[in-house]
């Protein structure tokens, strides 16, 4: 499945702490899929949440829930969380002045996308359009096929053909990966591999894929003209971020600085904001009070 898809592709304590968007030790990247997976030296934290920004989080969470069959397990006015079949946490964060991506326009970049898996991508795409998505593109290489759409907030996502996944109606769809745009997937793969303790699954011209034993995967996709976010500037939005749970934030902060991260404005009782080497924001979070 990995080769089939990626070889063809060019304040207060909260259940999930995050900054609300308001106005205003190395990985072996010479490894290929023919080599056995290599465990990284250590991990700084574990991937807790994949977070999408939106001006209407109820609408976006409802869209993904109805399309994929994923279940909502937490919601408030600024934050909604849904769970994939293997309990990955996809969250929707209120961004009142959100500027939508205009894929494939590099002046309004997507920054990331979700790769959903389902057996009948045409049927799923038709349902997605009925739910409010916009069809953007498609590709079919025989063994690998996908359809690209934009969700109601403008975030692109891919429906990737996988006969073993659910259709979103009788069984929930799968999540192949959260895919992050960059001009240097090897460097960003090293960074997140070390940060999250994930193994290298694939490396090739389209990008780098890393994953853990629980089925969480992150893809780093090479884009011809990468335009970095400039968080917290709303004119150059992040579009998404990852939350990484750590035990000791001060120790973890030193480690991410050593890997090439930078501190960004924003922190709360149990979260701090950083930029990865490609300037995508991410949060170190801690003290989840048992959640």
Secondary structure, 3 states (H helix, E strand, C coil): CHHHHHCCCCCCCCCCCCCCECCCCCCCCCCCCCCCCCCCCCCCCEEEEEEEEECCHHHHHHHHHHHHCCEEEEECCCEEEEECCCCCEEEEEEECCCCCCCCCCHHHCCCEEEEEEECCHHHHHHHHHHHCCEEEEEEECCCCEEEEEECCCCCEEEEEECCCCCCCCCCCCEEEEEEEEECCHHHHHHHHHHHHCCEEEEEECCEEEEECCCCCEEEEEECCCCCCCCCCCHHHCCCEEEEEECCCHHHHHHHHHHHCCEEEEEEECCEEEEECCCCCEEEEECCCCCC
